[in-house]
Amino acid sequence: MDVDGAQIIPDEQMRLLDQLEGLLKKQLELAHQGDSTSEQFSVLTTEADSLVAKARSLGVVDSGAFRCRCEQLRELYEKLCLVVAAERAEVREGLGRIRRGRKTIAVYHKTIESYRSTIPTRFKHTQDDQ
């Protein structure tokens, strides 16, 4: 519908876009909290995907009104992608530190074991000594 050059979209389509925006904002909030791998985040993603599919089936995507809101939704989605990517990079970095730590511990363990094998038997503690 067109009124004085402005696109008017039906209430159902407007609610759909509002819901999609709300879901993106909730996901963004969870992602900022470092919670982008939670079940709640996954449920919100599924709901958002469902709303996008519904918007496509209703033709909202092709309407002029959607184009007006598209930029706002795209910005939210891009922010969400950036936050999730940053969180993943942080997790990847943490896993790298853990792997390096495990390797260091393994080297120390091997060094200690090889050192123990060089200690004469008379100096080794036995179970009875403790």
RODO-2510 file (C-alpha; in nm, 4 decimals, decimal comma):
residues 130
     n   res          X          Y          Z
     1     m     0,0000     0,0000     0,0000
     2     d     0,1336     0,3472    -0,0879
     3     v     0,0214     0,6702     0,0816
     4     d     0,1752     0,9977    -0,0376
     5     g     0,4888     0,8147    -0,1543
     6     a     0,5392     0,6370     0,1781
     7     q     0,5126     0,2621     0,1987
     8     i     0,2579     0,1296     0,4466
     9     i     0,2840    -0,2349     0,5354
    10     p     0,0205    -0,4457     0,7049
    11     d     0,0359    -0,4943     1,0804
    12     e     0,1290    -0,8630     1,0532
    13     q     0,4326    -0,7811     0,8410
    14     m     0,5328    -0,4997     1,0753
    15     r     0,5036    -0,7335     1,3762
    16     l     0,7165    -0,9861     1,1913
    17     l     0,9915    -0,7305     1,1358
    18     d     0,9638    -0,6122     1,4967
    19     q     0,9945    -0,9709     1,6206
    20     l     1,2979    -1,0297     1,4013
    21     e     1,4607    -0,7137     1,5317
    22     g     1,3827    -0,8175     1,8899
    23     l     1,5363    -1,1613     1,8376
    24     l     1,8500    -1,0114     1,6873
    25     k     1,8809    -0,7732     1,9828
    26     k     1,8401    -1,0623     2,2304
    27     q     2,1037    -1,2634     2,0448
    28     l     2,3353    -0,9635     2,0453
    29     e     2,2855    -0,9224     2,4201
    30     l     2,3649    -1,2901     2,4819
    31     a     2,6684    -1,2692     2,2559
    32     h     2,7968    -0,9656     2,4472
    33     q     2,7651    -1,1755     2,7630
    34     g     2,9781    -1,4460     2,5986
    35     d     2,6814    -1,6776     2,5750
    36     s     2,6620    -1,7402     2,2004
    37     t     2,6951    -2,1159     2,2407
    38     s     2,4080    -2,1550     2,4852
    39     e     2,0878    -2,3382     2,4111
    40     q     1,8943    -2,0131     2,4493
    41     f     2,1073    -1,8509     2,1769
    42     s     2,0473    -2,1517     1,9536
    43     v     1,6711    -2,1326     2,0116
    44     l     1,6728    -1,7611     1,9250
    45     t     1,8675    -1,8374     1,6065
    46     t     1,6123    -2,0991     1,5058
    47     e     1,3273    -1,8558     1,5738
    48     a     1,4988    -1,5833     1,3713
    49     d     1,5512    -1,8231     1,0802
    50     s     1,1831    -1,9145     1,0973
    51     l     1,0811    -1,5475     1,0912
    52     v     1,3044    -1,4780     0,7922
    53     a     1,1476    -1,7715     0,6064
    54     k     0,8012    -1,6439     0,6948
    55     a     0,8927    -1,2917     0,5795
    56     r     1,0077    -1,4330     0,2480
    57     s     0,6890    -1,6343     0,2040
    58     l     0,4741    -1,3275     0,2777
    59     g     0,6723    -1,1181     0,0330
    60     v     0,7910    -0,8796     0,3023
    61     v     1,1451    -0,9084     0,1686
    62     d     1,0397    -0,7592    -0,1639
    63     s     0,8318    -0,4774    -0,0189
    64     g     0,9627    -0,1233    -0,0040
    65     a     0,8941    -0,1065     0,3691
    66     f     1,1274    -0,3969     0,4296
    67     r     1,4017    -0,2194     0,2381
    68     c     1,3660     0,0735     0,4792
    69     r     1,4106    -0,1554     0,7798
    70     c     1,6580    -0,3793     0,6023
    71     e     1,9536    -0,1551     0,6791
    72     q     1,8699    -0,1498     1,0496
    73     l     1,8316    -0,5287     1,0589
    74     r     2,1515    -0,5728     0,8572
    75     e     2,3435    -0,3550     1,1053
    76     l     2,2161    -0,5634     1,3974
    77     y     2,3082    -0,8829     1,2170
    78     e     2,6571    -0,7525     1,1319
    79     k     2,7133    -0,6506     1,4956
    80     l     2,6002    -0,9958     1,6042
    81     c     2,8402    -1,1616     1,3591
    82     l     3,1291    -0,9452     1,4816
    83     v     3,0622    -1,0194     1,8477
    84     v     3,0302    -1,3945     1,7834
    85     a     3,3492    -1,3918     1,5733
    86     a     3,5341    -1,2075     1,8512
    87     e     3,4069    -1,4568     2,1070
    88     r     3,5196    -1,7484     1,8911
    89     a     3,8628    -1,5903     1,8470
    90     e     3,8875    -1,5508     2,2239
    91     v     3,7927    -1,9155     2,2762
    92     r     4,0409    -2,0248     2,0077
    93     e     4,3141    -1,8247     2,1833
    94     g     4,2238    -1,9807     2,5180
    95     l     4,2344    -2,3296     2,3693
    96     g     4,5762    -2,2512     2,2234
    97     r     4,7031    -2,1527     2,5683
    98     i     4,5618    -2,4742     2,7139
    99     r     4,7295    -2,6841     2,4434
   100     r     5,0642    -2,5118     2,5016
   101     g     5,0237    -2,5662     2,8757
   102     r     4,9517    -2,9350     2,8258
   103     k     5,2597    -2,9716     2,6055
   104     t     5,4729    -2,7963     2,8669
   105     i     5,3412    -3,0251     3,1407
   106     a     5,4104    -3,3302     2,9220
   107     v     5,7702    -3,2148     2,8712
   108     y     5,8143    -3,1595     3,2465
   109     h     5,6653    -3,5017     3,3131
   110     k     5,9080    -3,6683     3,0714
   111     t     6,1998    -3,4755     3,2228
   112     i     6,1029    -3,5775     3,5754
   113     e     6,0566    -3,9398     3,4699
   114     s     6,3953    -3,9473     3,2974
   115     y     6,5536    -3,7848     3,6044
   116     r     6,3961    -4,0457     3,8322
   117     s     6,5438    -4,3242     3,6229
   118     t     6,8926    -4,1845     3,6894
   119     i     6,8539    -4,1855     4,0704
   120     p     7,0214    -4,4867     4,2285
   121     t     6,7775    -4,7324     4,3788
   122     r     6,9037    -4,6824     4,7332
   123     f     6,7917    -4,3156     4,7250
   124     k     6,4437    -4,3793     4,5878
   125     h     6,1556    -4,3678     4,8296
   126     t     5,9521    -4,6805     4,8571
   127     q     5,5931    -4,7148     4,9538
   128     d     5,7026    -4,8446     5,2989
   129     d     5,9074    -4,5301     5,3696
   130     q     5,6038    -4,3081     5,3548
***
